[in-house]
Amino acid sequence: MNGSRSTRSSSLLLALAFVGFISLGIPDAIIGVTWPSVRDVFQLHQGAVGIVLVVSGIGYLISSFLSGRLVQTMGIGLLLASSTFLVAVSMLGFGFAPMWLWFVFCAMIHGLGSGAIDSGLNGYAAHYMSARHLIWLHACYCFGALIGPVLTSNVLATGRHYSVGYSIVGGAMLLLSVVFLITRHLWEDAKSSTSRIRVPIRGSGVLRNSTVWLQMAIYFLYTGLEVTFSQWTYTVLTESRSVSPRTAGLAVGVYWGSIGIGRVISGAIADRFGIDRLVRYCLAAASGGALLFAVRLPVEAAFLGLSLAGLGLAPVYPCLMSRTPQRLGVEMSAHAIGFQVGAAMIGAAAIPGLLGVIAGIGGLETLPSGVVILSVILFLLHESLLSLPDVGVNTE
């Protein structure tokens, strides 16, 4: 009886984790679609989106670096409920912000909420779930990120204000917050029955490890590349290549959908294929997709390039997260995962923001060229990581 109850609880917990990652993805990709409208409403220049991304990234950084302490103090269930509520508030704030500074403030709230959800779930999954489930969790993020831009672009295509899209997403996030609040006890029950983590070493000791910094650099570049595709594809297609808003929004959705599908497939084959080899080949494919998107061919080629880039990027984040306890050891990885998520969010803010500034000077077509360069650098950094030995044990 107890075994059956435990199995049902584990299944429900896994489903809730999937929902949690969907809730992360839905709001994250919206700003790339709404930005031209937001920019015009507040009469801003093109590169001003970097302010939103940087402020959101700061919020992400703060909450991700504090995630270990927050989980210990609040528990994962309550952390998910409160953080999802913050994201819901930020979505409604984005939609009805009366001035630019209020919009920027909401970006901070969004970053704080999303960073806590991301770090808490990633840390939990890396230590208590299999690599396959971790990859599939991140696939759920992509499906959420697919829903967001498709929903919002259709709202805009019908002539409605972007606040309608933000309101729909904010309402959905409020409902999810209630679900996490009601089920918060399940996380603590599962953690206490499967705990494998000993008391971690101090964070300052983790930051003296060169492998930690290399992985942080990879996460910085990877997430910057991923978000650059999401953030700027719509603007490049509509304002530089004269593609219709509905088609451009669909292109962003196809990109995220490709990442989601890629993660479903890679989760099924990662153990047999080998995680390191899978990431290597996929990063090479992502570089090819970036190059295809950068070349100004008909829009069908752009769709193909975005699909290939999405499939290539698909397993990188979750596979590297899954390998962290093996590369660094279970105790060190308890801190390192938070640092990696923090570095990723800095990259998500800094890289597309910097490329936006460059685009304001050199034109929008400098953005796809920058993406090609980033993808090659990311491939080379991962090759450097593969040359280092593992110091941990397999935690699966």
Contacts in CASP RR format, 6 or more apart in sequence:
PFRMAT RR
TARGET T0000
AUTHOR 0000-0000-0000
METHOD contacts of the structure
MODEL  1
MNGSRSTRSSSLLLALAFVGFISLGIPDAIIGVTWPSVRDVFQLHQGAVG
IVLVVSGIGYLISSFLSGRLVQTMGIGLLLASSTFLVAVSMLGFGFAPMW
LWFVFCAMIHGLGSGAIDSGLNGYAAHYMSARHLIWLHACYCFGALIGPV
LTSNVLATGRHYSVGYSIVGGAMLLLSVVFLITRHLWEDAKSSTSRIRVP
IRGSGVLRNSTVWLQMAIYFLYTGLEVTFSQWTYTVLTESRSVSPRTAGL
AVGVYWGSIGIGRVISGAIADRFGIDRLVRYCLAAASGGALLFAVRLPVE
AAFLGLSLAGLGLAPVYPCLMSRTPQRLGVEMSAHAIGFQVGAAMIGAAA
IPGLLGVIAGIGGLETLPSGVVILSVILFLLHESLLSLPDVGVNTE
6 193 0 8 1.000
9 186 0 8 1.000
9 189 0 8 1.000
9 190 0 8 1.000
10 190 0 8 1.000
12 183 0 8 1.000
12 186 0 8 1.000
13 186 0 8 1.000
13 187 0 8 1.000
13 190 0 8 1.000
14 129 0 8 1.000
14 133 0 8 1.000
16 179 0 8 1.000
16 180 0 8 1.000
16 183 0 8 1.000
16 186 0 8 1.000
17 121 0 8 1.000
17 124 0 8 1.000
17 125 0 8 1.000
17 129 0 8 1.000
17 137 0 8 1.000
18 136 0 8 1.000
18 137 0 8 1.000
18 140 0 8 1.000
19 140 0 8 1.000
19 176 0 8 1.000
19 179 0 8 1.000
20 80 0 8 1.000
20 84 0 8 1.000
20 117 0 8 1.000
20 121 0 8 1.000
20 140 0 8 1.000
20 176 0 8 1.000
20 180 0 8 1.000
21 121 0 8 1.000
21 137 0 8 1.000
21 138 0 8 1.000
21 140 0 8 1.000
21 141 0 8 1.000
22 140 0 8 1.000
22 141 0 8 1.000
22 143 0 8 1.000
22 144 0 8 1.000
22 147 0 8 1.000
23 84 0 8 1.000
23 87 0 8 1.000
23 117 0 8 1.000
23 144 0 8 1.000
23 172 0 8 1.000
23 173 0 8 1.000
23 176 0 8 1.000
24 114 0 8 1.000
24 117 0 8 1.000
24 118 0 8 1.000
24 121 0 8 1.000
24 141 0 8 1.000
24 144 0 8 1.000
25 141 0 8 1.000
25 142 0 8 1.000
25 144 0 8 1.000
25 145 0 8 1.000
25 147 0 8 1.000
25 148 0 8 1.000
26 144 0 8 1.000
26 145 0 8 1.000
26 147 0 8 1.000
26 148 0 8 1.000
26 169 0 8 1.000
26 172 0 8 1.000
26 173 0 8 1.000
27 87 0 8 1.000
27 90 0 8 1.000
27 91 0 8 1.000
27 110 0 8 1.000
27 114 0 8 1.000
27 148 0 8 1.000
27 169 0 8 1.000
27 170 0 8 1.000
27 173 0 8 1.000
28 114 0 8 1.000
28 145 0 8 1.000
28 230 0 8 1.000
29 144 0 8 1.000
29 145 0 8 1.000
29 146 0 8 1.000
29 148 0 8 1.000
29 149 0 8 1.000
29 230 0 8 1.000
29 252 0 8 1.000
29 253 0 8 1.000
29 256 0 8 1.000
30 148 0 8 1.000
30 149 0 8 1.000
30 152 0 8 1.000
30 165 0 8 1.000
30 166 0 8 1.000
30 169 0 8 1.000
31 38 0 8 1.000
31 49 0 8 1.000
31 52 0 8 1.000
31 53 0 8 1.000
31 94 0 8 1.000
31 231 0 8 1.000
32 49 0 8 1.000
32 149 0 8 1.000
32 230 0 8 1.000
32 231 0 8 1.000
32 232 0 8 1.000
32 234 0 8 1.000
32 235 0 8 1.000
32 252 0 8 1.000
33 148 0 8 1.000
33 149 0 8 1.000
33 152 0 8 1.000
33 153 0 8 1.000
33 156 0 8 1.000
33 234 0 8 1.000
33 249 0 8 1.000
33 252 0 8 1.000
34 94 0 8 1.000
34 152 0 8 1.000
34 156 0 8 1.000
34 162 0 8 1.000
34 166 0 8 1.000
35 49 0 8 1.000
35 231 0 8 1.000
35 234 0 8 1.000
35 235 0 8 1.000
36 234 0 8 1.000
36 235 0 8 1.000
36 238 0 8 1.000
36 239 0 8 1.000
37 156 0 8 1.000
37 161 0 8 1.000
37 162 0 8 1.000
38 44 0 8 1.000
38 103 0 8 1.000
38 162 0 8 1.000
39 45 0 8 1.000
39 46 0 8 1.000
39 48 0 8 1.000
39 49 0 8 1.000
42 99 0 8 1.000
42 100 0 8 1.000
42 103 0 8 1.000
44 100 0 8 1.000
45 360 0 8 1.000
46 235 0 8 1.000
46 356 0 8 1.000
46 359 0 8 1.000
46 360 0 8 1.000
47 353 0 8 1.000
47 356 0 8 1.000
47 357 0 8 1.000
47 359 0 8 1.000
47 360 0 8 1.000
49 231 0 8 1.000
49 352 0 8 1.000
49 353 0 8 1.000
49 356 0 8 1.000
50 349 0 8 1.000
50 352 0 8 1.000
50 353 0 8 1.000
50 356 0 8 1.000
50 357 0 8 1.000
51 104 0 8 1.000
51 107 0 8 1.000
52 103 0 8 1.000
52 104 0 8 1.000
52 107 0 8 1.000
53 107 0 8 1.000
53 227 0 8 1.000
53 231 0 8 1.000
53 348 0 8 1.000
53 349 0 8 1.000
53 350 0 8 1.000
53 352 0 8 1.000
53 353 0 8 1.000
54 349 0 8 1.000
54 350 0 8 1.000
54 353 0 8 1.000
55 104 0 8 1.000
55 107 0 8 1.000
55 108 0 8 1.000
55 349 0 8 1.000
56 107 0 8 1.000
56 108 0 8 1.000
56 110 0 8 1.000
56 111 0 8 1.000
56 114 0 8 1.000
56 345 0 8 1.000
56 349 0 8 1.000
57 111 0 8 1.000
57 345 0 8 1.000
57 346 0 8 1.000
57 348 0 8 1.000
57 349 0 8 1.000
58 108 0 8 1.000
58 111 0 8 1.000
58 349 0 8 1.000
59 108 0 8 1.000
59 111 0 8 1.000
59 112 0 8 1.000
59 113 0 8 1.000
59 115 0 8 1.000
59 345 0 8 1.000
60 111 0 8 1.000
60 112 0 8 1.000
60 114 0 8 1.000
60 115 0 8 1.000
60 118 0 8 1.000
60 341 0 8 1.000
60 342 0 8 1.000
60 345 0 8 1.000
60 346 0 8 1.000
60 348 0 8 1.000
60 349 0 8 1.000
61 342 0 8 1.000
61 345 0 8 1.000
61 346 0 8 1.000
62 112 0 8 1.000
63 70 0 8 1.000
63 83 0 8 1.000
63 111 0 8 1.000
63 112 0 8 1.000
63 113 0 8 1.000
63 114 0 8 1.000
63 115 0 8 1.000
63 116 0 8 1.000
63 119 0 8 1.000
64 115 0 8 1.000
64 116 0 8 1.000
64 118 0 8 1.000
64 119 0 8 1.000
64 338 0 8 1.000
64 339 0 8 1.000
64 341 0 8 1.000
64 342 0 8 1.000
64 345 0 8 1.000
65 338 0 8 1.000
65 339 0 8 1.000
65 342 0 8 1.000
66 116 0 8 1.000
67 115 0 8 1.000
67 116 0 8 1.000
67 119 0 8 1.000
67 120 0 8 1.000
67 123 0 8 1.000
67 338 0 8 1.000
67 341 0 8 1.000
68 119 0 8 1.000
68 120 0 8 1.000
68 334 0 8 1.000
68 338 0 8 1.000
70 79 0 8 1.000
70 116 0 8 1.000
70 120 0 8 1.000
71 79 0 8 1.000
71 120 0 8 1.000
71 124 0 8 1.000
74 82 0 8 1.000
75 184 0 8 1.000
75 187 0 8 1.000
75 188 0 8 1.000
76 120 0 8 1.000
76 121 0 8 1.000
76 124 0 8 1.000
76 184 0 8 1.000
76 187 0 8 1.000
76 188 0 8 1.000
76 191 0 8 1.000
77 180 0 8 1.000
77 181 0 8 1.000
77 183 0 8 1.000
77 184 0 8 1.000
77 185 0 8 1.000
77 186 0 8 1.000
77 187 0 8 1.000
77 188 0 8 1.000
78 181 0 8 1.000
78 184 0 8 1.000
79 116 0 8 1.000
79 117 0 8 1.000
79 120 0 8 1.000
80 117 0 8 1.000
80 120 0 8 1.000
80 121 0 8 1.000
80 180 0 8 1.000
80 184 0 8 1.000
80 187 0 8 1.000
81 177 0 8 1.000
81 178 0 8 1.000
81 180 0 8 1.000
81 181 0 8 1.000
81 184 0 8 1.000
82 116 0 8 1.000
82 177 0 8 1.000
83 112 0 8 1.000
83 113 0 8 1.000
83 114 0 8 1.000
83 115 0 8 1.000
83 116 0 8 1.000
83 117 0 8 1.000
84 113 0 8 1.000
84 117 0 8 1.000
84 173 0 8 1.000
84 176 0 8 1.000
84 177 0 8 1.000
84 180 0 8 1.000
85 173 0 8 1.000
85 174 0 8 1.000
85 177 0 8 1.000
86 109 0 8 1.000
86 110 0 8 1.000
86 112 0 8 1.000
86 113 0 8 1.000
86 116 0 8 1.000
87 109 0 8 1.000
87 110 0 8 1.000
87 113 0 8 1.000
87 114 0 8 1.000
87 117 0 8 1.000
87 170 0 8 1.000
87 173 0 8 1.000
88 170 0 8 1.000
88 171 0 8 1.000
88 173 0 8 1.000
88 174 0 8 1.000
88 176 0 8 1.000
88 177 0 8 1.000
89 106 0 8 1.000
89 109 0 8 1.000
90 106 0 8 1.000
90 107 0 8 1.000
90 109 0 8 1.000
90 110 0 8 1.000
90 111 0 8 1.000
90 113 0 8 1.000
91 110 0 8 1.000
91 166 0 8 1.000
91 167 0 8 1.000
91 169 0 8 1.000
91 170 0 8 1.000
91 171 0 8 1.000
91 173 0 8 1.000
92 166 0 8 1.000
92 167 0 8 1.000
92 170 0 8 1.000
92 171 0 8 1.000
93 102 0 8 1.000
93 103 0 8 1.000
93 106 0 8 1.000
93 166 0 8 1.000
94 103 0 8 1.000
94 106 0 8 1.000
94 107 0 8 1.000
94 110 0 8 1.000
94 166 0 8 1.000
95 162 0 8 1.000
95 163 0 8 1.000
95 165 0 8 1.000
95 166 0 8 1.000
95 167 0 8 1.000
96 163 0 8 1.000
96 166 0 8 1.000
97 103 0 8 1.000
97 106 0 8 1.000
111 345 0 8 1.000
115 341 0 8 1.000
115 342 0 8 1.000
115 345 0 8 1.000
118 341 0 8 1.000
118 345 0 8 1.000
119 337 0 8 1.000
119 338 0 8 1.000
119 341 0 8 1.000
119 342 0 8 1.000
121 137 0 8 1.000
122 321 0 8 1.000
122 337 0 8 1.000
122 338 0 8 1.000
122 341 0 8 1.000
123 321 0 8 1.000
123 334 0 8 1.000
123 337 0 8 1.000
123 338 0 8 1.000
124 187 0 8 1.000
124 191 0 8 1.000
125 133 0 8 1.000
125 134 0 8 1.000
125 137 0 8 1.000
125 321 0 8 1.000
126 134 0 8 1.000
126 321 0 8 1.000
126 322 0 8 1.000
126 324 0 8 1.000
126 325 0 8 1.000
126 333 0 8 1.000
126 337 0 8 1.000
126 395 0 8 1.000
127 196 0 8 1.000
127 197 0 8 1.000
127 325 0 8 1.000
127 330 0 8 1.000
127 333 0 8 1.000
127 334 0 8 1.000
127 395 0 8 1.000
128 190 0 8 1.000
128 191 0 8 1.000
128 194 0 8 1.000
128 196 0 8 1.000
129 137 0 8 1.000
130 396 0 8 1.000
131 267 0 8 1.000
131 270 0 8 1.000
131 271 0 8 1.000
131 275 0 8 1.000
131 318 0 8 1.000
131 319 0 8 1.000
131 322 0 8 1.000
131 396 0 8 1.000
132 267 0 8 1.000
132 268 0 8 1.000
132 270 0 8 1.000
132 271 0 8 1.000
134 318 0 8 1.000
134 321 0 8 1.000
134 322 0 8 1.000
135 263 0 8 1.000
135 266 0 8 1.000
135 267 0 8 1.000
135 270 0 8 1.000
135 315 0 8 1.000
135 318 0 8 1.000
135 319 0 8 1.000
135 322 0 8 1.000
136 263 0 8 1.000
136 264 0 8 1.000
136 267 0 8 1.000
137 318 0 8 1.000
138 260 0 8 1.000
138 263 0 8 1.000
138 317 0 8 1.000
138 318 0 8 1.000
139 259 0 8 1.000
139 260 0 8 1.000
139 261 0 8 1.000
139 262 0 8 1.000
139 263 0 8 1.000
139 264 0 8 1.000
139 267 0 8 1.000
139 314 0 8 1.000
141 260 0 8 1.000
142 256 0 8 1.000
142 257 0 8 1.000
142 259 0 8 1.000
142 260 0 8 1.000
142 263 0 8 1.000
142 314 0 8 1.000
143 256 0 8 1.000
143 257 0 8 1.000
143 260 0 8 1.000
144 256 0 8 1.000
145 230 0 8 1.000
145 253 0 8 1.000
145 256 0 8 1.000
145 257 0 8 1.000
145 259 0 8 1.000
146 253 0 8 1.000
146 256 0 8 1.000
146 257 0 8 1.000
146 260 0 8 1.000
148 169 0 8 1.000
149 230 0 8 1.000
149 234 0 8 1.000
149 249 0 8 1.000
149 252 0 8 1.000
149 253 0 8 1.000
149 256 0 8 1.000
150 249 0 8 1.000
150 250 0 8 1.000
150 252 0 8 1.000
150 253 0 8 1.000
151 165 0 8 1.000
151 168 0 8 1.000
151 169 0 8 1.000
152 162 0 8 1.000
152 165 0 8 1.000
153 234 0 8 1.000
153 245 0 8 1.000
153 246 0 8 1.000
153 248 0 8 1.000
153 249 0 8 1.000
153 250 0 8 1.000
153 252 0 8 1.000
154 246 0 8 1.000
155 162 0 8 1.000
155 164 0 8 1.000
155 165 0 8 1.000
155 168 0 8 1.000
156 162 0 8 1.000
156 245 0 8 1.000
157 245 0 8 1.000
157 246 0 8 1.000
196 330 0 8 1.000
196 395 0 8 1.000
197 330 0 8 1.000
197 331 0 8 1.000
197 334 0 8 1.000
198 330 0 8 1.000
198 331 0 8 1.000
199 331 0 8 1.000
200 331 0 8 1.000
200 332 0 8 1.000
200 334 0 8 1.000
200 335 0 8 1.000
201 331 0 8 1.000
201 332 0 8 1.000
201 335 0 8 1.000
202 335 0 8 1.000
203 335 0 8 1.000
206 212 0 8 1.000
206 328 0 8 1.000
206 332 0 8 1.000
206 335 0 8 1.000
206 336 0 8 1.000
206 339 0 8 1.000
207 213 0 8 1.000
207 339 0 8 1.000
209 328 0 8 1.000
209 332 0 8 1.000
209 336 0 8 1.000
211 327 0 8 1.000
211 328 0 8 1.000
211 385 0 8 1.000
211 388 0 8 1.000
212 328 0 8 1.000
212 332 0 8 1.000
212 336 0 8 1.000
212 339 0 8 1.000
214 381 0 8 1.000
214 384 0 8 1.000
214 385 0 8 1.000
214 388 0 8 1.000
215 320 0 8 1.000
215 324 0 8 1.000
215 327 0 8 1.000
215 336 0 8 1.000
215 340 0 8 1.000
215 385 0 8 1.000
216 339 0 8 1.000
216 340 0 8 1.000
216 342 0 8 1.000
216 343 0 8 1.000
217 343 0 8 1.000
217 381 0 8 1.000
218 320 0 8 1.000
218 378 0 8 1.000
218 381 0 8 1.000
218 382 0 8 1.000
218 385 0 8 1.000
219 317 0 8 1.000
219 320 0 8 1.000
219 340 0 8 1.000
219 341 0 8 1.000
219 342 0 8 1.000
219 343 0 8 1.000
219 344 0 8 1.000
219 347 0 8 1.000
220 343 0 8 1.000
220 344 0 8 1.000
220 346 0 8 1.000
220 347 0 8 1.000
220 350 0 8 1.000
220 351 0 8 1.000
221 347 0 8 1.000
221 351 0 8 1.000
221 374 0 8 1.000
221 377 0 8 1.000
221 378 0 8 1.000
221 381 0 8 1.000
222 313 0 8 1.000
222 316 0 8 1.000
222 317 0 8 1.000
222 320 0 8 1.000
222 344 0 8 1.000
222 378 0 8 1.000
223 317 0 8 1.000
223 344 0 8 1.000
223 345 0 8 1.000
223 347 0 8 1.000
223 348 0 8 1.000
223 351 0 8 1.000
224 344 0 8 1.000
224 347 0 8 1.000
224 348 0 8 1.000
224 350 0 8 1.000
224 351 0 8 1.000
224 352 0 8 1.000
224 374 0 8 1.000
225 286 0 8 1.000
225 290 0 8 1.000
225 313 0 8 1.000
225 351 0 8 1.000
225 371 0 8 1.000
225 374 0 8 1.000
225 375 0 8 1.000
225 378 0 8 1.000
226 259 0 8 1.000
226 313 0 8 1.000
226 317 0 8 1.000
226 348 0 8 1.000
227 347 0 8 1.000
227 348 0 8 1.000
227 351 0 8 1.000
227 352 0 8 1.000
228 351 0 8 1.000
228 352 0 8 1.000
228 355 0 8 1.000
228 367 0 8 1.000
228 371 0 8 1.000
228 374 0 8 1.000
229 255 0 8 1.000
229 306 0 8 1.000
229 309 0 8 1.000
229 310 0 8 1.000
229 313 0 8 1.000
229 371 0 8 1.000
230 252 0 8 1.000
230 255 0 8 1.000
230 256 0 8 1.000
231 352 0 8 1.000
232 352 0 8 1.000
232 355 0 8 1.000
232 356 0 8 1.000
232 359 0 8 1.000
232 364 0 8 1.000
232 367 0 8 1.000
233 248 0 8 1.000
233 251 0 8 1.000
233 252 0 8 1.000
233 255 0 8 1.000
233 293 0 8 1.000
233 306 0 8 1.000
234 245 0 8 1.000
234 248 0 8 1.000
234 249 0 8 1.000
234 251 0 8 1.000
234 252 0 8 1.000
235 364 0 8 1.000
236 364 0 8 1.000
236 365 0 8 1.000
236 367 0 8 1.000
236 368 0 8 1.000
237 243 0 8 1.000
237 247 0 8 1.000
237 248 0 8 1.000
237 251 0 8 1.000
237 299 0 8 1.000
237 302 0 8 1.000
238 244 0 8 1.000
238 245 0 8 1.000
238 248 0 8 1.000
239 364 0 8 1.000
240 363 0 8 1.000
240 364 0 8 1.000
240 365 0 8 1.000
241 296 0 8 1.000
241 299 0 8 1.000
241 302 0 8 1.000
243 251 0 8 1.000
243 299 0 8 1.000
243 302 0 8 1.000
247 299 0 8 1.000
251 299 0 8 1.000
251 302 0 8 1.000
251 303 0 8 1.000
251 306 0 8 1.000
254 303 0 8 1.000
254 306 0 8 1.000
254 307 0 8 1.000
255 306 0 8 1.000
255 307 0 8 1.000
255 309 0 8 1.000
255 310 0 8 1.000
256 310 0 8 1.000
257 310 0 8 1.000
258 306 0 8 1.000
258 307 0 8 1.000
258 308 0 8 1.000
258 309 0 8 1.000
258 310 0 8 1.000
258 311 0 8 1.000
258 314 0 8 1.000
259 310 0 8 1.000
259 311 0 8 1.000
259 313 0 8 1.000
259 314 0 8 1.000
260 314 0 8 1.000
261 311 0 8 1.000
261 314 0 8 1.000
262 310 0 8 1.000
262 311 0 8 1.000
262 312 0 8 1.000
262 314 0 8 1.000
262 315 0 8 1.000
263 314 0 8 1.000
263 315 0 8 1.000
263 318 0 8 1.000
265 314 0 8 1.000
266 278 0 8 1.000
266 282 0 8 1.000
266 314 0 8 1.000
266 315 0 8 1.000
266 319 0 8 1.000
267 315 0 8 1.000
269 278 0 8 1.000
270 278 0 8 1.000
270 315 0 8 1.000
270 319 0 8 1.000
275 315 0 8 1.000
275 319 0 8 1.000
275 322 0 8 1.000
275 323 0 8 1.000
276 323 0 8 1.000
276 386 0 8 1.000
278 315 0 8 1.000
278 319 0 8 1.000
279 315 0 8 1.000
279 316 0 8 1.000
279 319 0 8 1.000
279 320 0 8 1.000
279 382 0 8 1.000
280 379 0 8 1.000
280 382 0 8 1.000
280 383 0 8 1.000
280 386 0 8 1.000
282 311 0 8 1.000
282 312 0 8 1.000
282 313 0 8 1.000
282 314 0 8 1.000
282 315 0 8 1.000
282 316 0 8 1.000
283 312 0 8 1.000
283 313 0 8 1.000
283 316 0 8 1.000
283 375 0 8 1.000
283 378 0 8 1.000
283 379 0 8 1.000
283 382 0 8 1.000
284 379 0 8 1.000
285 308 0 8 1.000
285 309 0 8 1.000
285 311 0 8 1.000
285 312 0 8 1.000
286 308 0 8 1.000
286 309 0 8 1.000
286 310 0 8 1.000
286 311 0 8 1.000
286 312 0 8 1.000
286 313 0 8 1.000
286 316 0 8 1.000
286 375 0 8 1.000
286 378 0 8 1.000
287 372 0 8 1.000
287 375 0 8 1.000
287 376 0 8 1.000
287 379 0 8 1.000
288 305 0 8 1.000
288 308 0 8 1.000
288 309 0 8 1.000
288 375 0 8 1.000
289 304 0 8 1.000
289 305 0 8 1.000
289 306 0 8 1.000
289 308 0 8 1.000
289 309 0 8 1.000
289 312 0 8 1.000
290 305 0 8 1.000
290 309 0 8 1.000
290 368 0 8 1.000
290 371 0 8 1.000
290 372 0 8 1.000
290 374 0 8 1.000
290 375 0 8 1.000
291 372 0 8 1.000
292 301 0 8 1.000
292 302 0 8 1.000
292 304 0 8 1.000
292 305 0 8 1.000
292 308 0 8 1.000
293 301 0 8 1.000
293 302 0 8 1.000
293 305 0 8 1.000
293 306 0 8 1.000
293 309 0 8 1.000
293 368 0 8 1.000
293 371 0 8 1.000
294 368 0 8 1.000
294 369 0 8 1.000
294 370 0 8 1.000
294 371 0 8 1.000
294 372 0 8 1.000
295 301 0 8 1.000
296 365 0 8 1.000
309 375 0 8 1.000
317 344 0 8 1.000
320 340 0 8 1.000
321 337 0 8 1.000
321 340 0 8 1.000
324 333 0 8 1.000
324 336 0 8 1.000
324 337 0 8 1.000
324 340 0 8 1.000
325 333 0 8 1.000
325 392 0 8 1.000
325 393 0 8 1.000
325 395 0 8 1.000
326 390 0 8 1.000
326 392 0 8 1.000
326 393 0 8 1.000
326 394 0 8 1.000
326 395 0 8 1.000
327 333 0 8 1.000
327 385 0 8 1.000
327 388 0 8 1.000
327 390 0 8 1.000
327 391 0 8 1.000
327 392 0 8 1.000
328 336 0 8 1.000
328 391 0 8 1.000
328 392 0 8 1.000
329 391 0 8 1.000
329 392 0 8 1.000
329 393 0 8 1.000
330 392 0 8 1.000
330 393 0 8 1.000
330 395 0 8 1.000
351 374 0 8 1.000
355 366 0 8 1.000
355 367 0 8 1.000
355 370 0 8 1.000
355 371 0 8 1.000
356 367 0 8 1.000
358 366 0 8 1.000
358 367 0 8 1.000
358 370 0 8 1.000
359 366 0 8 1.000
359 367 0 8 1.000
END
